[in-house]
């Protein structure tokens, strides 16, 4: 897991070099896209939540994200030929995602597949296909395939925006420096070991975020859960105050992400939670502020929005790794977990 975390800079650099030439994204996708439906499971679903943010905010395309198991098991779905279905599976053989793909293809709708396996069922049968080319992932917990999928979704969003003549220069600023930015970032994270020690002693952790940070919260919850077996739940920061924060009445802790572009509303919600419950808290931020939290994990902002997102993804992976190692868990072979693919 550790080796795969540290390999991500090279993988992301290779993806960018493959698809971006002189700040122009070159790839084969449909020209006219009215709507997008992302279908996936596990970490791929969490990447899809980032994809929804990218497609809507960068490319102005209405987007939904659905669990593959729900699509596969539902008999009430009508697949729309004006919708592009984006299916994500690292193996390309995830049982529920393959089944969902078959249903969509039978309806005559178009499928775009993102996978890490050129020989997979999904890659071979998709109308449009993208290989994240991350190499075989040996650890059960997805790390390099997750970040590569997020970057691929971002690249596709940029391509859709280009096709619609939407300006993307702000998004691609310093795009070719992402690898060096990431390698520098890893060395300069403050208090991550302290946060890992603190969270490793908790039986349950609520993880909060808004927008992009909610997408990150979903993956943080899954990474900590599957490597350390700590009960974790992710919530949108605003939704958390609608009854969910009753869990803080018990011995608990929460982890949240506040960045320099966070809104005043986010800060107000954070302060409300801390003042109301006096709960043990970890705040991950790229700015020093008096959040009145127990631990502030400080990191340096990336040179672009996507660079900051990738940096925070790696921070979450390192935090999960460090928590698991403190608890003496086997991060590469978590108890009872395996890749859910055909034949497993």
C-alpha positions in Angstrom: 0.0 0.0 0.0 2.8 2.4 0.9 4.6 1.8 -2.4 1.5 2.3 -4.4 0.7 5.6 -2.6 4.2 6.9 -3.5 3.9 5.7 -7.1 1.0 8.1 -7.9 2.9 11.1 -9.0 4.4 9.2 -11.9 1.1 7.6 -12.9 -0.7 11.0 -12.9 2.1 12.5 -14.9 1.8 9.8 -17.5 -1.9 10.2 -17.8 -1.5 14.0 -18.4 1.2 13.5 -21.0 -0.9 10.9 -22.8 -4.1 13.1 -23.0 -2.9 16.7 -22.8 -0.9 18.3 -25.6 -0.2 22.1 -25.3 -2.9 22.4 -22.7 -5.4 20.8 -25.1 -7.2 17.6 -24.1 -7.2 14.9 -26.9 -9.5 12.0 -26.4 -12.4 10.2 -28.1 -15.7 11.0 -26.5 -19.2 11.9 -27.8 -19.5 15.4 -29.1 -22.9 16.2 -27.8 -23.6 15.1 -24.2 -26.9 16.2 -22.6 -26.6 14.3 -19.3 -24.2 11.9 -17.6 -24.9 9.0 -15.3 -21.9 7.6 -13.4 -22.3 4.0 -12.1 -19.7 2.4 -9.9 -19.0 0.7 -6.6 -16.6 1.1 -3.6 -13.7 3.5 -4.2 -14.8 3.8 -7.9 -18.2 5.2 -6.7 -16.3 7.7 -4.5 -14.2 8.8 -7.5 -17.5 9.2 -9.3 -18.7 11.8 -6.7 -15.6 13.8 -7.7 -16.6 13.2 -11.3 -20.0 14.7 -10.7 -18.4 17.8 -9.3 -16.1 18.0 -12.4 -18.8 17.4 -15.0 -21.2 19.9 -13.5 -18.7 22.7 -12.4 -16.2 22.5 -15.3 -18.4 21.2 -18.2 -21.9 22.3 -17.1 -23.4 18.9 -17.7 -26.1 17.6 -15.4 -24.7 14.5 -13.7 -25.9 11.8 -11.3 -23.9 9.1 -9.4 -25.4 5.7 -8.7 -24.3 2.5 -7.0 -23.8 -0.3 -9.5 -25.6 -2.8 -7.3 -28.7 -0.5 -7.3 -28.7 -0.2 -11.0 -28.1 -3.9 -11.5 -30.9 -4.9 -9.2 -33.6 -2.4 -10.2 -36.3 -3.3 -12.7 -37.7 0.2 -12.9 -34.9 2.1 -14.6 -35.3 3.5 -18.1 -32.0 4.1 -19.8 -32.0 7.3 -21.8 -30.2 7.3 -25.2 -29.4 11.0 -24.6 -27.5 10.2 -21.5 -23.8 9.0 -21.5 -23.3 6.3 -18.9 -19.9 6.4 -17.4 -19.1 3.1 -15.7 -16.0 2.8 -13.5 -14.3 -0.4 -12.3 -10.6 -0.8 -11.6 -10.6 -4.4 -12.5 -13.3 -4.0 -15.3 -14.8 -7.2 -13.8 -16.7 -5.9 -10.8 -19.8 -8.2 -10.7 -22.5 -5.6 -10.2 -20.9 -3.0 -12.5 -20.6 -5.5 -15.3 -24.2 -6.5 -14.8 -25.3 -2.9 -14.9 -23.3 -2.3 -18.1 -25.0 -5.3 -19.8 -28.5 -3.8 -19.0 -27.5 -0.4 -20.3 -26.0 -1.9 -23.5 -29.2 -3.9 -24.1 -31.2 -0.7 -24.0 -29.1 0.8 -26.8 -27.6 3.6 -24.7 -23.9 4.5 -24.9 -21.4 3.4 -22.3 -18.0 5.0 -21.5 -15.8 2.8 -19.4 -12.9 3.8 -17.1 -10.8 0.8 -15.9 -7.3 -0.4 -15.1 -7.6 -3.6 -17.2 -7.3 -3.6 -21.0 -8.4 -7.3 -21.1 -11.5 -6.8 -19.0 -15.1 -7.5 -20.0 -16.0 -3.8 -19.5 -13.1 -2.5 -21.5 -13.9 -4.8 -24.4 -17.6 -4.1 -24.5 -17.7 -0.3 -23.9 -18.5 2.1 -26.7 -15.8 4.5 -25.4 -13.0 3.3 -23.2 -10.2 4.7 -21.1 -7.4 2.8 -19.4 -5.9 4.6 -16.4 -2.7 2.5 -16.9 -1.9 2.4 -13.1 -0.3 -1.0 -13.2 -1.5 -3.9 -11.1 -2.7 -2.8 -7.7 -1.6 -5.5 -5.1 -3.0 -3.9 -2.0 -6.7 -4.4 -1.4 -7.3 -0.8 -0.5 -7.4 1.2 -3.8 -4.9 4.1 -3.8 -3.1 4.6 -7.1 -6.2 3.4 -9.1 -8.4 5.8 -7.2 -6.3 8.9 -7.8 -5.8 8.0 -11.5 -9.5 7.5 -11.9 -10.2 10.9 -10.4 -7.7 12.5 -12.7 -9.2 10.7 -15.7 -12.7 12.0 -14.8 -11.2 15.5 -14.6 -9.6 15.1 -18.0 -12.9 13.9 -19.5 -14.7 16.9 -18.0 -12.1 19.2 -19.6 -12.6 17.6 -23.0 -16.4 18.0 -22.7 -15.8 21.7 -21.8 -13.5 22.1 -24.8 -16.2 20.7 -27.1 -18.6 23.3 -25.7 -16.1 26.1 -26.1 -15.9 26.6 -22.3 -12.6 28.3 -21.2 -10.5 25.7 -19.3 -7.2 27.6 -18.9 -7.7 28.2 -15.2 -8.2 24.4 -14.7 -5.1 23.4 -16.6 -2.8 26.0 -14.9 0.5 24.3 -13.9 -0.9 21.0 -15.1 2.5 19.7 -16.1 3.9 20.4 -12.6 1.5 18.1 -10.7 4.0 15.3 -10.1 6.7 17.6 -8.6 4.0 19.4 -6.7 2.8 16.2 -5.1 6.3 15.0 -4.2 7.0 18.3 -2.4 3.6 18.2 -0.7 4.2 14.8 0.9 7.3 16.1 2.7 5.5 19.1 4.2 2.4 17.8 5.9 2.2 19.0 9.5 0.8 16.8 12.3 -0.3 13.8 10.2 1.5 11.4 12.6 -0.2 13.1 15.6 -3.6 12.8 13.9 -3.0 9.1 13.2 -2.1 8.4 16.8 -5.2 10.4 18.0 -7.6 8.7 15.6 -6.2 5.2 16.1 -7.6 5.3 19.7 -11.1 6.0 18.6 -13.8 3.4 18.0 -15.7 5.5 15.6 -15.1 8.6 13.5 -17.5 10.9 11.6 -15.9 12.4 8.5 -17.3 15.6 7.1 -17.0 17.7 4.0 -18.8 19.9 1.5 -18.6 19.7 -2.3 -15.2 18.3 -3.4 -14.4 17.8 0.3 -17.5 15.6 0.7 -16.2 13.4 -2.1 -12.9 13.2 -0.3 -14.7 12.4 3.0 -16.3 9.3 1.4 -13.0 7.9 0.4 -11.4 8.8 3.7 -14.1 6.9 5.5 -13.6 3.9 3.3 -9.8 3.9 3.5 -9.8 4.1 7.3 -12.5 1.5 7.6 -11.0 -1.1 5.4 -7.5 -0.8 6.7 -8.1 -0.2 10.4 -11.6 -1.6 11.0 -12.6 1.6 12.8 -16.3 2.5 12.3 -16.3 5.5 10.0 -19.2 7.4 8.4 -19.0 10.2 5.9 -21.5 13.0 5.8 -22.0 16.2 3.8 -21.1 18.9 6.3 -24.4 20.8 6.0 -26.5 17.6 6.2 -24.7 16.5 9.3 -26.5 19.0 11.5 -29.9 17.6 10.5 -30.0 15.0 13.2 -26.8 13.0 12.3 -24.7 14.9 14.8 -26.5 13.2 17.6 -23.8 10.5 17.3 -21.4 13.1 18.9 -23.3 12.6 22.1 -21.3 9.4 22.5 -17.6 9.0 22.8 -16.6 9.8 19.3 -14.4 12.1 17.1 -14.8 13.8 13.8 -12.5 14.6 10.9 -13.2 17.4 8.5 -11.6 19.2 5.5 -11.6 23.0 5.3 -9.6 24.6 2.5 -8.8 28.2 1.5 -11.8 28.2 -0.9 -14.2 27.0 1.7 -17.3 29.2 2.2 -18.2 31.2 5.3 -21.1 28.8 5.7 -18.7 25.8 6.0 -16.7 27.6 8.7 -19.9 28.5 10.6 -21.1 24.9 10.5 -17.8 23.7 11.8 -17.8 26.2 14.7 -21.4 25.2 15.5 -20.5 21.5 15.8 -17.4 22.1 17.9 -19.1 24.6 20.3 -22.3 22.4 20.7 -20.7 19.1 21.3 -17.1 19.8 22.5 -16.2 16.7 20.5 -12.6 15.6 19.8 -11.8 16.9 16.4 -9.2 16.8 13.6 -9.3 19.5 10.9 -7.3 19.1 7.7 -6.6 22.5 6.1 -4.3 24.5 3.8 -4.6 27.6 6.0 -3.8 28.2 9.6 -6.9 29.3 11.4 -8.2 29.1 15.0 -10.6 26.3 14.4 -10.7 25.4 18.1 -10.0 21.8 17.1 -7.8 19.3 18.9 -5.4 18.7 16.0 -4.9 20.8 12.8 -3.3 18.8 10.0 -1.8 21.6 7.8 -0.8 21.1 4.2 0.4 23.4 1.4 -2.1 24.3 -1.2 -1.5 22.9 -4.7 -0.7 25.1 -7.7 -4.2 24.4 -9.2 -7.5 23.0 -8.0 -6.9 19.5 -9.3 -3.4 19.5 -7.8 -4.9 20.4 -4.4 -7.5 17.6 -4.8 -4.8 15.0 -5.7 -2.6 16.2 -2.8 -5.5 15.8 -0.3 -6.3 12.3 -1.7 -2.8 11.3 -1.0 -2.9 12.8 2.5 -6.0 10.8 3.3 -4.3 7.6 2.1 -1.2 8.3 4.2 -3.4 9.0 7.2 -5.3 5.7 6.8 -2.0 3.8 6.4 -0.5 5.4 9.5 -3.6 4.7 11.6 -3.6 1.0 10.5 0.1 0.6 11.2 -0.4 2.0 14.7 -3.0 -0.6 15.2 -0.7 -3.3 13.8 -3.1 -4.2 11.0 -2.1 -5.9 7.8 -2.9 -3.1 5.3 -2.1 -5.2 2.2 -4.4 -8.0 3.2 -7.2 -6.8 5.4 -9.2 -9.5 7.2 -12.1 -10.8 5.2 -11.6 -8.3 2.3 -10.8 -9.0 -1.3 -11.5 -7.5 -4.8 -15.1 -8.2 -5.7 -14.8 -9.5 -9.3 -16.1 -12.4 -11.4 -14.9 -15.7 -10.0 -13.9 -14.3 -6.6 
